[in-house]
Amino acid sequence: MRYGIKSVTMDDIARELGMSKKTLYQYVDNKSDLIEQIFRQHVEEEKRAIERIRSSSADAVDEILKIARYVLEKLRELSPTTVYDLQKYYRNIWKQMDTLHQRHVYTIIRENLERGIRQGVYRSGLNPDIIAKLCVAKTSLAADEEMFPVREYDIKTLYWEYIDYHIHGIASAEGQRLMEKYKAAVKNQVK
């Protein structure tokens, strides 16, 4: 995740794991297989983390803000080189993982919207299916290097602007109040 994929060899991985390359190949067929296994494991870990966040959240607004903080932590760990290498050298794996991730994000957002509507913190009358699909599309847009070059846009600022925009668009008056309360609590923790 730190150095990208192309620059790390199977020899490097075997050495780091303290095993021979022959032993490593008993667990994976090749580098592509290893990458696919790593990203599938990553998605499963993400699902478990999101479930812990959901079960510990007071309401839908709290949930979406906690998920946003979690996602930002994960984005900081991901090197742009890794994404580039995946897109260029492992295109099929990238497409598989991107599709899987988009479905996962869609489900999280749709369920959060449904929860928020039930709790009265999101506006009634929203269509969770449409809003969730719009969010997935907007998330992909925010990751578009041509639209938001990393040199010009800080990922943390960009992501929080998106979350703020999203919540303001869906929140009821009560949801707006909760959002301000949670944002104030985070600011006080930072001080």
N, C-alpha and C positions, 0 to 999 in steps of 0.2 A: 504493500500500500504506500510506503514511503518513497521507494526508488523507481516505481514503475514496474512493468512486467518484462519488457523486452531486455532490459539490462541485467536482470537476475537470471542466472542459468540454473539448470537442474543440479550442476556440480555445487553451486553456491548454496542451494537449498539443502542438499544432502550434507554438506559440510556444517551448515548452521544447525541441522538436526542431530549431528553427531553420528551419522550413518553413512554407509556406502551408497553410491548411486544405484547399485544393483539392488540393495535392500529397499530403497525408495521406490524403485520400479515394481516391487512386489505389491505396493499399495496403490499406485497410479499407473495408467498405461503410458502417458506422455505428459508434456507440459500443459497441453489443452485440457486433458482430463483433470489434472491438478487444479487448474484455474477454475474449471466448472465446479468441482467439489468445494473449493474455497468459497466461491460466491453463493452456492446453494446453502452452505453452512451459515454464511453471513446473513442470508435472508431468514433462515430459521431462528438465528439468534435475535435478529431484529423483531421478528414476530413475538418472541417470548418477552423481550424488553417492552414492546408496545403493550402487551397484555398486562404486564406489571404496572405500567403507567396508568392504563385504563382502570384497573381495579383499585388503584390508590388515589384516583382523582375525585375531588369533591363534586364536580359537575363537568359538563361538556367543554366549557370555556377553559377551566383548569386543565382538563385533559389535552386540549389542542395546544395550549401554551407549553405544557410539559413535553409533549411529543415534539414540538418545534425546538425546544432546547436540546432534546436528545438527538434530533436530526442534525442540528448545528454541530454538536460534538463529533458526530460521525463524519460530517463533511470536512471538518478540520483535519481528520486523520487521513483523508483520501487525497493523494497527490493528483494534480491535473495530468501528470505524465501517465499514471495508471489508467485513467479514463481514456486518454489518447491512445495508449498502447492497445487497450481492449478494442476500441473502435477501429483501429487500423489493422492490427495483426490477428485479432481473434473476433472478427466481425460476427460470426454465428453465435458465439458465446455472449457477446455484447447484446445482440438482438434478443436472445432467450432471456437473459437476466433483466434487460430493460422491460420486456413484456411482463415477466413475472413480478417485477418491482412495481410497475404501473398498476397491475391488478391488485396488488397488496395495498398500495397507497389509496387506490379507489375505494377499496373495502373499508379501510380505516376511516377515511373522510366521510363516506356515506353513513357508516354506523355512528360516527360522531355527530353528524347532522341530525340523524334520527333521534339520538339521545338528547341533543340540545333542544329540539322541537318539543319532545315529550316533557322536558324539564321547564320549558318556557323561557329558556335563555337565548334561543334562536327564534327568529320570526316564524310564525305559523304560515303555512302556505308555500314554503320553499319546496322545491322538488329535489330531494336528496340525490337522486340519480344524475340529474343534469348538473347540479352544482358540483358534485364529486368529480364528474368527468371534466368539467371546466377547470377544476383545481389541478387535476393530473396534467392537463394540457398546459396550464400556466406554470406548473413546476418545471416541466420540460423546457418551456420558454426561458425561465430564469437561469437554466443551466446552459443556454445557448451562448457559446463563446462569441459569436458574431454580434448578437444583440447586447450582451453584457460582458465585454472583455474583462478578464480577471485583473488586468493592469489598471482598469478604470473603476471597477466596482468591487468593493469589499463584500465578500460572500455573506458575512454576518449581517451587515446593513441591508443588503439586498433581500435576504431571507426574512428578516424581521419586518421590513416594509411590506413584503408580500403577506405575511401572517396578519399584520395589523390591518391591511386592506381587506383581507378575507373575513376576518372577524367583524370588522365594521360593516361589511356588506350583508352579513347574515344575522347579526345579534339583535335581539329585542332590546328594549330599554334596560331590562334587568341584566341581560347579557353584557351590555355596554358598561353598566355599573360594575359588574364582576370583573370585567377585563381591566378596567382602571384600577380596581382594588388589587388584582394580582400583579399588575405592572408596578404599582407603588410598592408592593411587598418585595419584589425583586430588586427595585432600586434601593430600598432600605437595606437589603442583604449585602449589596455591593459596597455600600458606604462603610 
